[in-house]
Amino acid sequence: MGISDLGDGLTWGEAKLLLEEAASDPGTTLGAVLAGWAYPATVPALLTLVAAIGDRNASKKVMPWVMQNPRSAEPSASADEVAKAQAELEDGIVFAS
């Protein structure tokens, strides 16, 4: 959905403020991606995670800034596999008139 699809429900200024807020908060998906974190997390959620694990060294290993973001990992498919999958996908897309 584009912002213009919202109609009069949201001004461009309000949308800008909302995006800036989300970008600065690593508890949001946008903020976590911009921070380079593996997953979104709030401070209370991280404190709860550390308390639940109990072991300081073990809890360090699951912090979002330490773990690799699965979305930024190198693809494991070969170029041939990707080309084949794209061809199959394109064959399956049908536009109705």
All heavy atoms as an XYZ file, in Angstrom:
698
protein
N       0.850     -1.172      0.000
C       0.000      0.000      0.000
C       0.890      1.227      0.000
O       1.847      1.309      0.760
C      -0.891     -0.012      1.251
C      -1.656      1.264      1.438
S      -2.567      1.392      2.980
C      -3.873      0.273      2.693
N       0.605      2.146     -0.869
C       1.328      3.407     -0.899
C       0.729      4.397      0.068
O      -0.425      4.259      0.491
N       1.482      5.423      0.410
C       0.976      6.406      1.367
C      -0.216      7.166      0.804
O      -1.123      7.538      1.536
C       2.080      7.369      1.817
C       1.560      8.221      2.974
C       2.542      8.250      0.701
C       2.592      8.770      3.841
N      -0.259      7.356     -0.516
C      -1.398      8.063     -1.093
C      -2.676      7.239     -1.010
O      -3.770      7.782     -1.118
C      -1.108      8.482     -2.527
O      -0.494      7.469     -3.240
N      -2.549      5.914     -0.785
C      -3.730      5.072     -0.612
C      -4.439      5.339      0.714
O      -5.581      4.920      0.901
C      -3.357      3.585     -0.693
C      -2.854      3.196     -2.066
O      -3.314      3.800     -3.053
O      -1.999      2.301     -2.145
N      -3.775      6.005      1.621
C      -4.369      6.298      2.922
C      -5.349      7.455      2.853
O      -6.096      7.681      3.801
C      -3.280      6.600      3.953
C      -2.344      5.443      4.278
C      -1.225      5.924      5.186
C      -3.106      4.303      4.927
N      -5.326      8.195      1.764
C      -6.264      9.306      1.609
C      -5.994     10.414      2.600
O      -4.858     10.797      2.821
N      -7.048     10.907      3.233
C      -6.916     12.004      4.186
C      -6.607     11.508      5.600
O      -6.546     12.295      6.529
C      -8.207     12.829      4.216
C      -8.454     13.540      2.894
O      -7.473     13.857      2.199
O      -9.639     13.773      2.570
N      -6.395     10.222      5.758
C      -6.158      9.662      7.085
C      -4.800     10.008      7.665
O      -4.585      9.911      8.865
N      -3.865     10.418      6.808
C      -2.509     10.681      7.270
C      -1.880     11.721      6.350
O      -1.926     11.573      5.128
C      -1.702      9.376      7.210
C      -0.313      9.339      7.790
C      -0.363      9.479      9.312
C       0.361      8.018      7.438
N      -1.278     12.757      6.934
C      -0.596     13.756      6.109
C       0.830     13.288      5.850
O       1.345     12.400      6.539
C      -0.557     15.120      6.810
O       0.284     15.021      7.968
C      -1.950     15.600      7.192
N       1.470     13.890      4.862
C       2.860     13.535      4.559
C       3.756     13.845      5.753
O       4.692     13.099      6.051
C       3.334     14.291      3.317
C       2.770     13.724      2.059
C       1.712     14.212      1.348
C       3.195     12.553      1.377
N       1.462     13.410      0.270
C       2.363     12.383      0.248
C       4.197     11.623      1.604
C       2.513     11.339     -0.636
C       4.352     10.573      0.703
C       3.510     10.438     -0.396
N       3.480     14.927      6.453
C       4.272     15.280      7.638
C       4.140     14.238      8.734
O       5.124     13.864      9.380
N       2.901     13.762      8.956
C       2.686     12.715      9.963
C       3.382     11.426      9.552
O       3.976     10.740     10.391
C       1.189     12.464     10.145
C       0.450     13.601     10.815
C      -1.065     13.445     10.734
O      -1.573     12.828      9.781
O      -1.730     13.951     11.658
N       3.320     11.092      8.279
C       3.981      9.887      7.789
C       5.490      9.987      8.000
O       6.137      9.021      8.418
C       3.667      9.663      6.316
N       6.054     11.166      7.731
C       7.492     11.381      7.936
C       7.864     11.175      9.397
O       8.846     10.494      9.720
C       7.874     12.786      7.479
C       9.327     13.139      7.704
C       9.581     14.605      7.340
C      10.984     15.026      7.648
N      11.270     15.210      9.053
N       7.075     11.742     10.297
C       7.351     11.595     11.730
C       7.252     10.131     12.170
O       8.079      9.649     12.954
C       6.398     12.456     12.550
C       6.597     13.965     12.426
C       5.486     14.707     13.162
C       7.954     14.368     12.958
N       6.241      9.422     11.658
C       6.092      8.005     12.001
C       7.268      7.178     11.503
O       7.769      6.296     12.210
C       4.778      7.458     11.444
C       3.507      7.946     12.134
C       2.278      7.496     11.354
C       3.453      7.428     13.564
N       7.727      7.458     10.287
C       8.873      6.730      9.744
C      10.149      7.032     10.520
O      10.947      6.138     10.787
C       9.065      7.058      8.260
C       8.090      6.376      7.328
C       8.205      6.931      5.916
C       8.316      4.873      7.332
N      10.348      8.294     10.886
C      11.527      8.654     11.671
C      11.506      7.959     13.031
O      12.539      7.476     13.507
C      11.603     10.169     11.847
C      11.986     10.908     10.583
C      11.906     12.421     10.716
O      11.321     12.927     11.704
O      12.424     13.089      9.819
N      10.332      7.908     13.644
C      10.195      7.242     14.943
C      10.482      5.745     14.819
O      11.213      5.169     15.615
C       8.788      7.475     15.498
C       8.584      6.947     16.893
C       9.368      7.703     17.953
O       9.678      8.881     17.758
O       9.667      7.095     18.988
N       9.904      5.113     13.795
C      10.124      3.679     13.592
C      11.585      3.393     13.261
O      12.141      2.387     13.708
C       9.214      3.157     12.484
N      12.223      4.278     12.508
C      13.622      4.083     12.129
C      14.559      4.184     13.326
O      15.597      3.525     13.369
C      14.015      5.101     11.060
N      14.194      4.987     14.308
C      15.066      5.174     15.466
C      14.811      4.155     16.578
O      15.533      4.134     17.570
C      14.893      6.591     16.024
O      13.597      6.754     16.568
N      13.809      3.300     16.412
C      13.446      2.319     17.441
C      13.799      0.906     16.978
O      13.132      0.362     16.107
C      11.947      2.419     17.724
C      11.469      1.447     18.787
O      12.317      0.738     19.382
O      10.258      1.394     19.025
N      14.838      0.287     17.557
C      15.195     -1.070     17.135
C      14.172     -2.124     17.546
O      14.303     -3.291     17.205
C      16.551     -1.318     17.798
C      16.575     -0.397     18.958
C      15.743      0.796     18.576
N      13.125     -1.711     18.234
C      12.036     -2.628     18.555
C      11.075     -2.799     17.386
O      10.223     -3.671     17.410
N      11.233     -1.950     16.351
C      10.438     -2.095     15.132
C      11.276     -2.812     14.083
O      12.511     -2.792     14.144
C      10.003     -0.729     14.571
O      11.170     -0.013     14.126
C       9.253      0.095     15.603
N      10.618     -3.414     13.120
C      11.349     -4.101     12.054
C      12.227     -3.119     11.295
O      13.389     -3.417     11.006
C      10.363     -4.800     11.103
O       9.591     -5.736     11.863
C      11.086     -5.529      9.994
N      11.701     -1.940     10.975
C      12.476     -0.932     10.255
C      13.706     -0.518     11.055
O      14.823     -0.475     10.530
C      11.611      0.290      9.935
C      12.322      1.451      9.248
C      12.874      1.043      7.892
C      11.383      2.644      9.118
N      13.518     -0.216     12.322
C      14.637      0.202     13.163
C      15.690     -0.878     13.322
O      16.899     -0.602     13.310
N      15.261     -2.124     13.452
C      16.206     -3.233     13.587
C      17.023     -3.419     12.315
O      18.239     -3.622     12.372
C      15.467     -4.520     13.939
N      16.369     -3.325     11.164
C      17.088     -3.465      9.893
C      18.103     -2.340      9.744
O      19.258     -2.577      9.375
C      16.100     -3.484      8.702
C      16.824     -3.324      7.378
C      15.302     -4.778      8.705
N      17.698     -1.114     10.033
C      18.610      0.027      9.903
C      19.764     -0.053     10.887
O      20.864      0.418     10.592
C      17.841      1.332     10.076
C      16.832      1.653      8.967
C      16.047      2.916      9.309
C      17.520      1.785      7.624
N      19.541     -0.658     12.049
C      20.602     -0.816     13.045
C      21.506     -2.007     12.738
O      22.549     -2.172     13.365
C      19.989     -0.980     14.435
N      21.097     -2.840     11.773
C      21.880     -4.028     11.444
C      21.636     -5.185     12.391
O      22.452     -6.098     12.477
N      20.522     -5.146     13.106
C      20.197     -6.213     14.053
C      19.552     -7.379     13.329
O      18.906     -7.220     12.299
C      19.237     -5.695     15.119
C      19.878     -4.777     16.131
C      21.075     -4.151     16.031
C      19.330     -4.378     17.376
N      21.304     -3.383     17.132
C      20.247     -3.509     17.978
C      18.144     -4.668     18.036
C      20.028     -2.934     19.226
C      17.923     -4.091     19.277
C      18.860     -3.239     19.871
N      19.678     -8.567     13.902
C      19.108     -9.778     13.318
C      17.599     -9.840     13.513
O      16.903    -10.479     12.732
C      19.754    -11.014     13.925
N      17.096     -9.213     14.546
C      15.657     -9.215     14.818
C      15.300     -7.976     15.639
O      16.153     -7.416     16.322
C      15.230    -10.496     15.564
C      15.947    -10.726     16.878
C      15.437    -10.230     18.073
C      17.127    -11.466     16.940
C      16.077    -10.448     19.273
C      17.773    -11.694     18.140
C      17.247    -11.181     19.303
O      17.890    -11.396     20.498
N      14.046     -7.521     15.552
C      13.636     -6.363     16.349
C      13.534     -6.738     17.822
O      13.097     -7.845     18.152
C      12.268     -5.985     15.792
C      11.857     -7.042     14.845
C      13.005     -7.976     14.652
N      13.956     -5.828     18.686
C      13.880     -6.105     20.123
C      13.859     -4.804     20.901
O      14.609     -3.878     20.604
C      15.076     -6.945     20.561
N      12.995     -4.765     21.905
C      12.943     -3.624     22.815
C      13.862     -3.900     23.996
O      14.254     -5.045     24.241
C      11.509     -3.409     23.331
O      11.112     -4.574     24.065
C      10.536     -3.143     22.190
N      14.189     -2.853     24.730
C      15.040     -3.031     25.911
C      14.380     -3.973     26.927
O      15.036     -4.897     27.426
C      15.393     -1.664     26.544
C      16.093     -1.844     27.881
C      16.275     -0.865     25.594
N      13.079     -3.807     27.245
C      12.465     -4.757     28.179
C      12.512     -6.210     27.674
O      12.733     -7.134     28.454
C      11.019     -4.273     28.295
C      11.069     -2.822     27.954
C      12.145     -2.704     26.923
N      12.322     -6.405     26.370
C      12.386     -7.767     25.826
C      13.787     -8.350     25.954
O      13.954     -9.531     26.284
C      11.946     -7.771     24.366
N      14.803     -7.522     25.730
C      16.186     -8.005     25.864
C      16.524     -8.319     27.321
O      17.201     -9.313     27.604
C      17.161     -6.975     25.286
C      17.107     -6.800     23.772
C      18.009     -5.652     23.341
C      17.476     -8.084     23.060
N      16.047     -7.482     28.235
C      16.284     -7.747     29.656
C      15.596     -9.042     30.087
O      16.155     -9.829     30.858
C      15.798     -6.573     30.503
C      16.611     -5.287     30.372
C      15.932     -4.150     31.121
C      18.036     -5.486     30.841
N      14.391     -9.265     29.595
C      13.667    -10.502     29.890
C      14.414    -11.705     29.331
O      14.529    -12.746     29.994
C      12.246    -10.444     29.296
O      11.575     -9.300     29.857
C      11.460    -11.698     29.589
N      14.950    -11.571     28.120
C      15.716    -12.652     27.505
C      16.962    -12.979     28.320
O      17.245    -14.155     28.592
C      16.102    -12.255     26.070
C      16.920    -13.251     25.268
C      16.142    -14.546     25.059
C      17.310    -12.640     23.928
N      17.688    -11.961     28.733
C      18.899    -12.166     29.542
C      18.546    -12.842     30.863
O      19.221    -13.777     31.300
C      19.625    -10.825     29.787
C      20.724    -10.973     30.825
C      20.192    -10.290     28.478
N      17.456    -12.389     31.488
C      17.044    -12.981     32.766
C      16.606    -14.430     32.589
O      16.895    -15.278     33.431
C      15.903    -12.159     33.375
N      15.927    -14.723     31.472
C      15.455    -16.085     31.233
C      16.611    -17.044     30.968
O      16.585    -18.189     31.405
C      14.478    -16.107     30.061
N      17.627    -16.553     30.261
C      18.782    -17.415     29.955
C      19.617    -17.616     31.212
O      20.070    -18.723     31.496
C      19.610    -16.816     28.801
C      18.800    -16.871     27.508
C      20.929    -17.552     28.636
C      19.426    -16.167     26.337
N      19.843    -16.541     31.946
C      20.561    -16.657     33.207
C      22.074    -16.639     33.090
O      22.748    -16.179     33.989
N      22.629    -17.140     32.036
C      24.077    -17.186     31.844
C      24.505    -15.990     30.993
O      24.060    -15.839     29.855
C      24.460    -18.497     31.148
C      25.954    -18.624     30.912
O      26.732    -17.797     31.428
O      26.351    -19.565     30.195
N      25.365    -15.152     31.542
C      25.769    -13.920     30.861
C      26.429    -14.209     29.515
O      26.135    -13.569     28.522
C      26.710    -13.133     31.769
C      27.171    -11.840     31.182
C      28.072    -11.097     32.133
N      28.554     -9.896     31.481
C      28.970     -8.848     32.111
N      28.976     -8.821     33.423
N      29.404     -7.806     31.454
N      27.326    -15.172     29.468
C      28.019    -15.471     28.213
C      27.072    -16.054     27.165
O      27.183    -15.747     25.982
C      29.188    -16.425     28.459
C      30.312    -15.745     29.215
O      30.521    -14.550     29.088
N      31.030    -16.512     30.016
N      26.154    -16.900     27.592
C      25.194    -17.482     26.647
C      24.250    -16.414     26.115
O      23.905    -16.418     24.929
C      24.414    -18.603     27.315
N      23.841    -15.493     26.971
C      22.901    -14.463     26.533
C      23.550    -13.501     25.542
O      22.870    -12.962     24.670
C      22.314    -13.705     27.720
O      23.316    -13.018     28.425
N      24.849    -13.306     25.639
C      25.538    -12.434     24.689
C      25.443    -12.987     23.267
O      25.410    -12.234     22.304
C      27.013    -12.280     25.064
C      27.246    -11.378     26.247
C      28.733    -11.257     26.523
C      28.992    -10.392     27.730
N      30.431    -10.250     28.007
N      25.385    -14.297     23.130
C      25.367    -14.927     21.810
C      24.052    -14.753     21.070
O      23.999    -14.907     19.859
C      25.674    -16.422     21.941
C      27.073    -16.695     22.438
C      27.310    -18.180     22.610
C      28.687    -18.435     23.194
N      28.919    -19.856     23.451
N      22.973    -14.435     21.784
C      21.666    -14.298     21.136
C      21.204    -12.846     21.027
O      20.062    -12.592     20.650
C      20.588    -15.153     21.847
C      20.921    -16.622     21.754
C      20.405    -14.714     23.282
N      22.082    -11.917     21.322
C      21.729    -10.513     21.186
C      21.591    -10.166     19.698
O      22.346    -10.672     18.868
C      22.775     -9.608     21.840
C      22.782     -9.706     23.358
S      21.242     -9.141     24.103
C      20.560    -10.659     24.721
N      20.630     -9.326     19.342
C      20.355     -9.053     17.929
C      21.502     -8.373     17.193
O      21.612     -8.492     15.985
C      19.113     -8.158     17.968
C      19.064     -7.598     19.333
C      19.712     -8.607     20.228
N      22.373     -7.672     17.885
C      23.494     -7.008     17.227
C      24.669     -7.959     17.020
O      25.586     -7.649     16.286
C      23.937     -5.768     17.994
C      24.254     -6.031     19.429
C      25.436     -6.463     19.947
C      23.367     -5.889     20.541
N      25.346     -6.604     21.315
C      24.074     -6.255     21.706
C      22.044     -5.495     20.675
C      23.506     -6.233     22.970
C      21.486     -5.474     21.933
C      22.206     -5.831     23.057
N      24.621     -9.148     17.646
C      25.683    -10.137     17.492
C      25.327    -11.158     16.417
O      26.174    -11.554     15.618
C      25.945    -10.860     18.838
C      26.939    -11.982     18.670
C      26.413     -9.868     19.882
N      24.067    -11.556     16.396
C      23.628    -12.588     15.457
C      23.596    -12.048     14.031
O      23.381    -10.863     13.812
C      22.226    -13.081     15.842
C      22.175    -13.734     17.197
S      20.500    -14.213     17.655
C      20.224    -15.539     16.499
N      23.798    -12.943     13.071
C      23.715    -12.545     11.675
C      22.251    -12.419     11.270
O      21.430    -13.262     11.603
C      24.397    -13.575     10.787
C      24.375    -13.200      9.327
C      25.096    -14.211      8.460
O      25.657    -15.164      8.946
N      25.065    -13.998      7.167
N      21.958    -11.363     10.541
C      20.600    -11.161     10.046
C      20.330    -12.185      8.953
O      21.035    -12.215      7.953
C      20.449     -9.735      9.499
C      19.031     -9.404      9.125
O      18.227    -10.269      8.825
N      18.732     -8.116      9.128
N      19.326    -13.046      9.124
C      19.077    -14.082      8.116
C      18.698    -13.509      6.756
O      18.933    -14.140      5.737
C      17.917    -14.896      8.699
C      17.328    -14.053      9.762
C      18.397    -13.107     10.229
N      18.171    -12.291      6.719
C      17.806    -11.674      5.441
C      19.018    -11.177      4.678
O      18.969    -10.984      3.476
C      16.833    -10.524      5.659
C      15.453    -11.016      6.063
C      14.577     -9.868      6.395
N      14.884     -9.521      7.776
C      14.202     -8.691      8.516
N      13.187     -8.071      8.009
N      14.520     -8.459      9.755
N      20.138    -10.954      5.366
C      21.333    -10.450      4.688
C      22.336    -11.560      4.404
O      23.408    -11.304      3.893
C      21.993     -9.356      5.524
O      22.484     -9.902      6.739
N      21.990    -12.789      4.736
C      22.894    -13.911      4.493
C      23.029    -14.161      2.998
O      22.143    -13.878      2.214
C      22.370    -15.162      5.186
N      24.157    -14.698      2.627
C      24.404    -15.034      1.234
C      23.438    -16.122      0.797
O      23.182    -17.066      1.545
C      25.850    -15.526      1.055
C      26.887    -14.438      1.249
C      26.840    -13.378      0.169
O      26.627    -13.725     -1.010
O      27.007    -12.199      0.510
N      22.901    -16.002     -0.407
C      21.989    -17.050     -0.883
C      22.740    -18.370     -1.052
O      23.897    -18.387     -1.463
C      21.482    -16.516     -2.221
C      22.449    -15.457     -2.631
C      23.077    -14.937     -1.378
N      22.060    -19.453     -0.717
C      22.709    -20.758     -0.810
C      22.428    -21.448     -2.138
O      22.938    -22.518     -2.388
C      22.259    -21.647      0.351
O      20.856    -21.792      0.319
N      21.619    -20.827     -2.986
C      21.294    -21.412     -4.282
C      22.323    -20.964     -5.312
O      22.836    -19.850     -5.259
C      19.901    -20.989     -4.718
N      22.609    -21.852     -6.270
C      23.523    -21.498     -7.356
C      22.803    -20.594     -8.352
O      21.580    -20.464     -8.326
C      24.017    -22.762     -8.055
O      22.937    -23.356     -8.759
N      23.563    -19.993     -9.243
C      22.976    -19.118    -10.256
C      22.006    -19.893    -11.148
O      20.960    -19.374    -11.548
C      24.075    -18.473    -11.090
N      22.335    -21.146    -11.458
C      21.446    -21.982    -12.280
C      20.130    -22.257    -11.557
O      19.058    -22.224    -12.165
C      22.121    -23.308    -12.646
C      23.271    -23.121    -13.621
O      23.275    -22.102    -14.351
O      24.153    -23.999    -13.664
N      20.216    -22.534    -10.247
C      19.007    -22.804     -9.465
C      18.119    -21.559     -9.387
O      16.895    -21.660     -9.489
C      19.381    -23.265     -8.051
C      20.016    -24.641     -8.014
C      20.564    -24.985     -6.640
O      21.112    -24.085     -5.964
O      20.446    -26.162     -6.246
N      18.732    -20.409     -9.242
C      17.976    -19.162     -9.186
C      17.300    -18.902    -10.527
O      16.116    -18.552    -10.586
C      18.888    -17.973     -8.791
C      18.167    -16.641     -8.953
C      19.395    -18.136     -7.366
N      18.029    -19.089    -11.623
C      17.457    -18.870    -12.956
C      16.290    -19.817    -13.209
O      15.250    -19.418    -13.752
C      18.535    -19.048    -14.019
N      16.434    -21.079    -12.798
C      15.359    -22.067    -12.984
C      14.121    -21.668    -12.166
O      12.992    -21.721    -12.665
C      15.838    -23.457    -12.573
C      14.786    -24.526    -12.755
C      15.302    -25.884    -12.300
C      14.175    -26.910    -12.397
N      14.489    -28.162    -11.761
N      14.336    -21.258    -10.916
C      13.218    -20.864    -10.056
C      12.512    -19.626    -10.609
O      11.276    -19.548    -10.596
C      13.719    -20.606     -8.635
N      13.285    -18.662    -11.121
C      12.674    -17.470    -11.698
C      11.851    -17.820    -12.942
O      10.762    -17.286    -13.137
C      13.743    -16.439    -12.048
C      14.284    -15.732    -10.827
C      15.402    -14.762    -11.162
O      16.118    -14.925    -12.144
N      15.558    -13.748    -10.325
N      12.372    -18.728    -13.769
C      11.633    -19.144    -14.964
C      10.329    -19.834    -14.581
O       9.280    -19.581    -15.182
C      12.505    -20.060    -15.820
N      10.373    -20.691    -13.563
C       9.169    -21.378    -13.102
C       8.159    -20.374    -12.537
O       6.956    -20.499    -12.755
C       9.513    -22.427    -12.045
C      10.246    -23.628    -12.605
C      10.722    -24.591    -11.523
O      10.492    -24.328    -10.315
O      11.345    -25.601    -11.888
N       8.657    -19.391    -11.825
C       7.782    -18.361    -11.262
C       7.114    -17.556    -12.375
O       5.910    -17.304    -12.340
C       8.579    -17.440    -10.337
C       7.823    -16.320     -9.643
C       6.751    -16.892     -8.729
C       8.774    -15.453     -8.855
N       7.903    -17.167    -13.365
C       7.344    -16.389    -14.476
C       6.318    -17.189    -15.268
O       5.329    -16.651    -15.735
C       8.468    -15.914    -15.391
C       9.299    -14.814    -14.750
C      10.540    -14.451    -15.545
O      10.715    -14.964    -16.674
O      11.351    -13.673    -15.013
N       6.533    -18.508    -15.410
C       5.566    -19.361    -16.103
C       4.245    -19.434    -15.335
O       3.182    -19.588    -15.925
C       6.114    -20.781    -16.282
C       7.195    -20.841    -17.358
O       7.279    -19.903    -18.177
O       7.959    -21.829    -17.365
N       4.316    -19.309    -14.022
C       3.110    -19.431    -13.197
C       2.327    -18.152    -13.043
O       1.211    -18.156    -12.538
N       2.910    -17.017    -13.451
C       2.212    -15.736    -13.314
C       1.304    -15.515    -14.506
O       1.745    -15.541    -15.656
C       3.226    -14.571    -13.188
C       4.050    -14.740    -11.911
C       2.489    -13.225    -13.193
C       5.156    -13.728    -11.763
N       0.025    -15.334    -14.246
C      -0.949    -15.120    -15.294
C      -1.712    -13.840    -14.985
O      -2.228    -13.674    -13.878
C      -1.943    -16.305    -15.386
C      -2.995    -16.040    -16.432
C      -1.202    -17.603    -15.642
N      -1.757    -12.933    -15.946
C      -2.516    -11.700    -15.787
C      -3.860    -11.867    -16.483
O      -3.925    -12.176    -17.664
C      -1.755    -10.513    -16.392
C      -0.528    -10.146    -15.613
C       0.722    -10.564    -16.039
C      -0.636     -9.406    -14.446
C       1.859    -10.225    -15.309
C       0.495     -9.076    -13.712
C       1.753     -9.494    -14.152
N      -4.903    -11.669    -15.748
C      -6.250    -11.762    -16.317
C      -6.638    -10.400    -16.872
O      -6.268     -9.362    -16.343
C      -7.242    -12.199    -15.255
N      -7.413    -10.416    -17.934
C      -7.828     -9.128    -18.506
C      -9.262     -8.814    -18.122
O     -10.011     -9.547    -17.606
C      -7.709     -9.137    -20.009
O      -8.379    -10.253    -20.560
